Amino acid sequence: MLNVISKDSTKIDYDKYGEGPVIIMVGGAFQHRAIDENMSHLAELLAPYFYVIHYDRRGRGDSG
């Protein structure tokens, strides 16, 4: 798990997969990486072709 700090000092956690053109995966309103197995699986399938970022939205999962 990686993280960045936003301009307003909120920590945003994410996972990254693969290399290439960037795809940012945004989960649903109440989902986060730990419970969203389908999105994680999709990220793994896309990884051979893309640089995939799968993140937790603010206030969800590991993000602040």
Biopython code that builds the backbone (N, CA, C, O; Angstrom):
import numpy as np
from Bio.PDB.StructureBuilder import StructureBuilder

atoms = [
    (1, "MET", "N", (0.836, -1.175, 0.000)),
    (1, "MET", "CA", (0.000, 0.000, 0.000)),
    (1, "MET", "C", (0.881, 1.239, 0.000)),
    (1, "MET", "O", (1.858, 1.324, 0.744)),
    (2, "LEU", "N", (0.527, 2.179, -0.831)),
    (2, "LEU", "CA", (1.234, 3.449, -0.939)),
    (2, "LEU", "C", (0.286, 4.557, -0.525)),
    (2, "LEU", "O", (-0.916, 4.328, -0.389)),
    (3, "ASN", "N", (0.815, 5.762, -0.321)),
    (3, "ASN", "CA", (-0.076, 6.883, -0.039)),
    (3, "ASN", "C", (0.553, 8.192, -0.496)),
    (3, "ASN", "O", (1.765, 8.304, -0.681)),
    (4, "VAL", "N", (-0.307, 9.160, -0.666)),
    (4, "VAL", "CA", (0.083, 10.532, -0.981)),
    (4, "VAL", "C", (-0.667, 11.443, -0.019)),
    (4, "VAL", "O", (-1.674, 11.047, 0.567)),
    (5, "ILE", "N", (-0.175, 12.648, 0.137)),
    (5, "ILE", "CA", (-0.837, 13.639, 0.974)),
    (5, "ILE", "C", (-1.413, 14.710, 0.052)),
    (5, "ILE", "O", (-0.688, 15.318, -0.735)),
    (6, "SER", "N", (-2.709, 14.932, 0.155)),
    (6, "SER", "CA", (-3.363, 15.919, -0.695)),
    (6, "SER", "C", (-3.021, 17.338, -0.243)),
    (6, "SER", "O", (-2.400, 17.540, 0.800)),
    (7, "LYS", "N", (-3.433, 18.302, -1.038)),
    (7, "LYS", "CA", (-3.151, 19.706, -0.749)),
    (7, "LYS", "C", (-3.712, 20.136, 0.612)),
    (7, "LYS", "O", (-3.140, 21.003, 1.273)),
    (8, "ASP", "N", (-4.830, 19.531, 1.030)),
    (8, "ASP", "CA", (-5.421, 19.883, 2.321)),
    (8, "ASP", "C", (-4.959, 18.952, 3.454)),
    (8, "ASP", "O", (-5.586, 18.894, 4.511)),
    (9, "SER", "N", (-3.848, 18.221, 3.220)),
    (9, "SER", "CA", (-3.192, 17.350, 4.214)),
    (9, "SER", "C", (-3.927, 16.041, 4.497)),
    (9, "SER", "O", (-3.661, 15.399, 5.513)),
    (10, "THR", "N", (-4.839, 15.637, 3.623)),
    (10, "THR", "CA", (-5.521, 14.354, 3.776)),
    (10, "THR", "C", (-4.660, 13.257, 3.170)),
    (10, "THR", "O", (-4.169, 13.400, 2.051)),
    (11, "LYS", "N", (-4.473, 12.160, 3.902)),
    (11, "LYS", "CA", (-3.714, 11.020, 3.391)),
    (11, "LYS", "C", (-4.632, 10.175, 2.502)),
    (11, "LYS", "O", (-5.720, 9.781, 2.921)),
    (12, "ILE", "N", (-4.186, 9.902, 1.277)),
    (12, "ILE", "CA", (-4.928, 9.078, 0.324)),
    (12, "ILE", "C", (-4.086, 7.835, 0.041)),
    (12, "ILE", "O", (-2.975, 7.932, -0.479)),
    (13, "ASP", "N", (-4.630, 6.659, 0.390)),
    (13, "ASP", "CA", (-3.918, 5.398, 0.189)),
    (13, "ASP", "C", (-4.324, 4.757, -1.131)),
    (13, "ASP", "O", (-5.465, 4.881, -1.576)),
    (14, "TYR", "N", (-3.362, 4.068, -1.751)),
    (14, "TYR", "CA", (-3.640, 3.445, -3.047)),
    (14, "TYR", "C", (-2.713, 2.257, -3.280)),
    (14, "TYR", "O", (-1.693, 2.097, -2.609)),
    (15, "ASP", "N", (-3.090, 1.442, -4.233)),
    (15, "ASP", "CA", (-2.254, 0.351, -4.739)),
    (15, "ASP", "C", (-1.955, 0.668, -6.190)),
    (15, "ASP", "O", (-2.742, 1.330, -6.866)),
    (16, "LYS", "N", (-0.810, 0.191, -6.667)),
    (16, "LYS", "CA", (-0.489, 0.382, -8.082)),
    (16, "LYS", "C", (-0.128, -0.955, -8.696)),
    (16, "LYS", "O", (0.408, -1.843, -8.033)),
    (17, "TYR", "N", (-0.433, -1.078, -9.975)),
    (17, "TYR", "CA", (-0.191, -2.307, -10.723)),
    (17, "TYR", "C", (0.342, -1.935, -12.101)),
    (17, "TYR", "O", (-0.105, -0.951, -12.691)),
    (18, "GLY", "N", (1.287, -2.704, -12.618)),
    (18, "GLY", "CA", (1.715, -2.618, -14.004)),
    (18, "GLY", "C", (2.461, -1.363, -14.404)),
    (18, "GLY", "O", (2.891, -0.565, -13.571)),
    (19, "GLU", "N", (2.598, -1.218, -15.737)),
    (19, "GLU", "CA", (3.270, -0.078, -16.350)),
    (19, "GLU", "C", (2.567, 0.257, -17.656)),
    (19, "GLU", "O", (1.894, -0.590, -18.244)),
    (20, "GLY", "N", (2.724, 1.488, -18.104)),
    (20, "GLY", "CA", (2.135, 1.907, -19.368)),
    (20, "GLY", "C", (1.227, 3.098, -19.162)),
    (20, "GLY", "O", (1.384, 3.841, -18.193)),
    (21, "PRO", "N", (0.259, 3.290, -20.081)),
    (21, "PRO", "CA", (-0.691, 4.387, -19.925)),
    (21, "PRO", "C", (-1.451, 4.243, -18.601)),
    (21, "PRO", "O", (-1.718, 3.130, -18.150)),
    (22, "VAL", "N", (-1.791, 5.362, -17.994)),
    (22, "VAL", "CA", (-2.390, 5.355, -16.655)),
    (22, "VAL", "C", (-3.905, 5.167, -16.706)),
    (22, "VAL", "O", (-4.601, 5.778, -17.517)),
    (23, "ILE", "N", (-4.394, 4.301, -15.813)),
    (23, "ILE", "CA", (-5.824, 4.144, -15.549)),
    (23, "ILE", "C", (-6.002, 4.344, -14.049)),
    (23, "ILE", "O", (-5.294, 3.725, -13.255)),
    (24, "ILE", "N", (-6.941, 5.205, -13.652)),
    (24, "ILE", "CA", (-7.255, 5.406, -12.241)),
    (24, "ILE", "C", (-8.612, 4.787, -11.977)),
    (24, "ILE", "O", (-9.612, 5.180, -12.578)),
    (25, "MET", "N", (-8.643, 3.817, -11.073)),
    (25, "MET", "CA", (-9.877, 3.114, -10.757)),
    (25, "MET", "C", (-10.521, 3.775, -9.540)),
    (25, "MET", "O", (-9.886, 3.937, -8.498)),
    (26, "VAL", "N", (-11.786, 4.153, -9.687)),
    (26, "VAL", "CA", (-12.531, 4.820, -8.617)),
    (26, "VAL", "C", (-13.656, 3.893, -8.177)),
    (26, "VAL", "O", (-14.540, 3.555, -8.965)),
    (27, "GLY", "N", (-13.614, 3.486, -6.912)),
    (27, "GLY", "CA", (-14.636, 2.592, -6.378)),
    (27, "GLY", "C", (-15.954, 3.305, -6.152)),
    (27, "GLY", "O", (-16.036, 4.529, -6.252)),
    (28, "GLY", "N", (-16.978, 2.535, -5.847)),
    (28, "GLY", "CA", (-18.298, 3.099, -5.579)),
    (28, "GLY", "C", (-18.332, 3.908, -4.293)),
    (28, "GLY", "O", (-17.335, 3.995, -3.577)),
    (29, "ALA", "N", (-19.467, 4.491, -4.009)),
    (29, "ALA", "CA", (-19.621, 5.421, -2.887)),
    (29, "ALA", "C", (-19.235, 4.817, -1.539)),
    (29, "ALA", "O", (-18.653, 5.513, -0.706)),
    (30, "PHE", "N", (-19.539, 3.557, -1.305)),
    (30, "PHE", "CA", (-19.273, 2.960, 0.008)),
    (30, "PHE", "C", (-18.204, 1.872, -0.037)),
    (30, "PHE", "O", (-18.028, 1.140, 0.937)),
    (31, "GLN", "N", (-17.501, 1.758, -1.136)),
    (31, "GLN", "CA", (-16.495, 0.711, -1.277)),
    (31, "GLN", "C", (-15.102, 1.229, -0.947)),
    (31, "GLN", "O", (-14.833, 2.429, -1.002)),
    (32, "HIS", "N", (-14.225, 0.290, -0.602)),
    (32, "HIS", "CA", (-12.805, 0.587, -0.471)),
    (32, "HIS", "C", (-12.023, -0.642, -0.880)),
    (32, "HIS", "O", (-12.584, -1.730, -1.011)),
    (33, "ARG", "N", (-10.719, -0.468, -1.085)),
    (33, "ARG", "CA", (-9.886, -1.513, -1.670)),
    (33, "ARG", "C", (-9.983, -2.847, -0.939)),
    (33, "ARG", "O", (-9.999, -3.893, -1.587)),
    (34, "ALA", "N", (-10.047, -2.842, 0.372)),
    (34, "ALA", "CA", (-10.016, -4.082, 1.146)),
    (34, "ALA", "C", (-11.244, -4.961, 0.915)),
    (34, "ALA", "O", (-11.158, -6.180, 1.059)),
    (35, "ILE", "N", (-12.384, -4.366, 0.559)),
    (35, "ILE", "CA", (-13.597, -5.176, 0.370)),
    (35, "ILE", "C", (-14.006, -5.293, -1.091)),
    (35, "ILE", "O", (-14.957, -6.008, -1.409)),
    (36, "ASP", "N", (-13.313, -4.610, -1.974)),
    (36, "ASP", "CA", (-13.692, -4.572, -3.389)),
    (36, "ASP", "C", (-12.817, -5.525, -4.205)),
    (36, "ASP", "O", (-11.955, -5.086, -4.966)),
    (37, "GLU", "N", (-13.041, -6.818, -4.042)),
    (37, "GLU", "CA", (-12.216, -7.829, -4.705)),
    (37, "GLU", "C", (-12.334, -7.774, -6.229)),
    (37, "GLU", "O", (-11.360, -8.051, -6.930)),
    (38, "ASN", "N", (-13.502, -7.423, -6.746)),
    (38, "ASN", "CA", (-13.677, -7.377, -8.202)),
    (38, "ASN", "C", (-12.800, -6.305, -8.839)),
    (38, "ASN", "O", (-12.198, -6.541, -9.887)),
    (39, "MET", "N", (-12.722, -5.131, -8.217)),
    (39, "MET", "CA", (-11.885, -4.057, -8.770)),
    (39, "MET", "C", (-10.409, -4.433, -8.677)),
    (39, "MET", "O", (-9.642, -4.149, -9.597)),
    (40, "SER", "N", (-10.005, -5.063, -7.584)),
    (40, "SER", "CA", (-8.611, -5.501, -7.453)),
    (40, "SER", "C", (-8.266, -6.532, -8.518)),
    (40, "SER", "O", (-7.185, -6.495, -9.106)),
    (41, "HIS", "N", (-9.186, -7.446, -8.759)),
    (41, "HIS", "CA", (-8.960, -8.462, -9.798)),
    (41, "HIS", "C", (-8.869, -7.801, -11.177)),
    (41, "HIS", "O", (-8.013, -8.165, -11.984)),
    (42, "LEU", "N", (-9.740, -6.841, -11.444)),
    (42, "LEU", "CA", (-9.691, -6.120, -12.713)),
    (42, "LEU", "C", (-8.364, -5.380, -12.861)),
    (42, "LEU", "O", (-7.781, -5.372, -13.945)),
    (43, "ALA", "N", (-7.887, -4.764, -11.793)),
    (43, "ALA", "CA", (-6.596, -4.068, -11.829)),
    (43, "ALA", "C", (-5.476, -5.035, -12.200)),
    (43, "ALA", "O", (-4.597, -4.693, -12.992)),
    (44, "GLU", "N", (-5.503, -6.239, -11.634)),
    (44, "GLU", "CA", (-4.487, -7.244, -11.957)),
    (44, "GLU", "C", (-4.567, -7.672, -13.421)),
    (44, "GLU", "O", (-3.537, -7.888, -14.059)),
    (45, "LEU", "N", (-5.777, -7.794, -13.956)),
    (45, "LEU", "CA", (-5.939, -8.170, -15.363)),
    (45, "LEU", "C", (-5.445, -7.077, -16.315)),
    (45, "LEU", "O", (-4.934, -7.373, -17.396)),
    (46, "LEU", "N", (-5.599, -5.823, -15.910)),
    (46, "LEU", "CA", (-5.166, -4.705, -16.744)),
    (46, "LEU", "C", (-3.666, -4.422, -16.632)),
    (46, "LEU", "O", (-3.091, -3.787, -17.516)),
    (47, "ALA", "N", (-3.035, -4.882, -15.564)),
    (47, "ALA", "CA", (-1.633, -4.560, -15.264)),
    (47, "ALA", "C", (-0.644, -4.867, -16.387)),
    (47, "ALA", "O", (0.311, -4.106, -16.546)),
    (48, "PRO", "N", (-0.808, -5.923, -17.171)),
    (48, "PRO", "CA", (0.159, -6.149, -18.250)),
    (48, "PRO", "C", (0.130, -5.064, -19.337)),
    (48, "PRO", "O", (1.064, -4.961, -20.133)),
    (49, "TYR", "N", (-0.925, -4.269, -19.372)),
    (49, "TYR", "CA", (-1.104, -3.293, -20.440)),
    (49, "TYR", "C", (-1.113, -1.836, -19.976)),
    (49, "TYR", "O", (-0.867, -0.922, -20.764)),
    (50, "PHE", "N", (-1.404, -1.628, -18.674)),
    (50, "PHE", "CA", (-1.585, -0.283, -18.148)),
    (50, "PHE", "C", (-0.930, -0.130, -16.781)),
    (50, "PHE", "O", (-0.652, -1.114, -16.095)),
    (51, "TYR", "N", (-0.691, 1.118, -16.400)),
    (51, "TYR", "CA", (-0.292, 1.472, -15.036)),
    (51, "TYR", "C", (-1.599, 1.805, -14.319)),
    (51, "TYR", "O", (-2.204, 2.846, -14.577)),
    (52, "VAL", "N", (-2.031, 0.927, -13.424)),
    (52, "VAL", "CA", (-3.339, 1.040, -12.791)),
    (52, "VAL", "C", (-3.177, 1.547, -11.357)),
    (52, "VAL", "O", (-2.385, 1.010, -10.583)),
    (53, "ILE", "N", (-3.932, 2.579, -11.020)),
    (53, "ILE", "CA", (-3.959, 3.102, -9.651)),
    (53, "ILE", "C", (-5.354, 2.819, -9.097)),
    (53, "ILE", "O", (-6.358, 3.259, -9.657)),
    (54, "HIS", "N", (-5.401, 2.081, -7.994)),
    (54, "HIS", "CA", (-6.657, 1.724, -7.327)),
    (54, "HIS", "C", (-6.596, 2.337, -5.936)),
    (54, "HIS", "O", (-5.822, 1.885, -5.093)),
    (55, "TYR", "N", (-7.399, 3.355, -5.691)),
    (55, "TYR", "CA", (-7.251, 4.100, -4.445)),
    (55, "TYR", "C", (-8.515, 4.074, -3.587)),
    (55, "TYR", "O", (-9.614, 3.788, -4.063)),
    (56, "ASP", "N", (-8.314, 4.383, -2.307)),
    (56, "ASP", "CA", (-9.427, 4.564, -1.379)),
    (56, "ASP", "C", (-9.817, 6.030, -1.388)),
    (56, "ASP", "O", (-8.979, 6.903, -1.160)),
    (57, "ARG", "N", (-11.080, 6.301, -1.650)),
    (57, "ARG", "CA", (-11.567, 7.679, -1.627)),
    (57, "ARG", "C", (-11.483, 8.237, -0.211)),
    (57, "ARG", "O", (-11.367, 7.478, 0.751)),
    (58, "ARG", "N", (-11.540, 9.540, -0.085)),
    (58, "ARG", "CA", (-11.485, 10.189, 1.233)),
    (58, "ARG", "C", (-12.522, 9.594, 2.184)),
    (58, "ARG", "O", (-13.687, 9.418, 1.827)),
    (59, "GLY", "N", (-12.076, 9.292, 3.387)),
    (59, "GLY", "CA", (-12.984, 8.774, 4.406)),
    (59, "GLY", "C", (-13.366, 7.321, 4.225)),
    (59, "GLY", "O", (-14.221, 6.823, 4.958)),
    (60, "ARG", "N", (-12.762, 6.622, 3.272)),
    (60, "ARG", "CA", (-13.049, 5.211, 3.021)),
    (60, "ARG", "C", (-11.780, 4.402, 3.233)),
    (60, "ARG", "O", (-10.685, 4.885, 2.945)),
    (61, "GLY", "N", (-11.908, 3.200, 3.722)),
    (61, "GLY", "CA", (-10.766, 2.306, 3.870)),
    (61, "GLY", "C", (-9.628, 2.936, 4.646)),
    (61, "GLY", "O", (-9.809, 3.389, 5.776)),
    (62, "ASP", "N", (-8.441, 2.962, 4.029)),
    (62, "ASP", "CA", (-7.250, 3.467, 4.704)),
    (62, "ASP", "C", (-7.009, 4.953, 4.481)),
    (62, "ASP", "O", (-6.081, 5.511, 5.067)),
    (63, "SER", "N", (-7.820, 5.617, 3.647)),
    (63, "SER", "CA", (-7.631, 7.053, 3.407)),
    (63, "SER", "C", (-8.294, 7.869, 4.513)),
    (63, "SER", "O", (-9.262, 7.440, 5.139)),
    (64, "GLY", "N", (-7.741, 9.057, 4.729)),
    (64, "GLY", "CA", (-8.255, 9.945, 5.780)),
    (64, "GLY", "C", (-9.510, 10.648, 5.377)),
    (64, "GLY", "O", (-10.058, 11.427, 6.157)),
]
sb = StructureBuilder()
sb.init_structure("model")
sb.init_model(0)
sb.init_chain("A")
sb.init_seg("    ")
for serial, (resi, resn, name, xyz) in enumerate(atoms, 1):
    if name == "N":
        sb.init_residue(resn, " ", resi, " ")
    sb.init_atom(name, np.array(xyz, "f"), 0.0, 1.0, " ", f" {name:<3s}", serial, name[0])
structure = sb.get_structure()
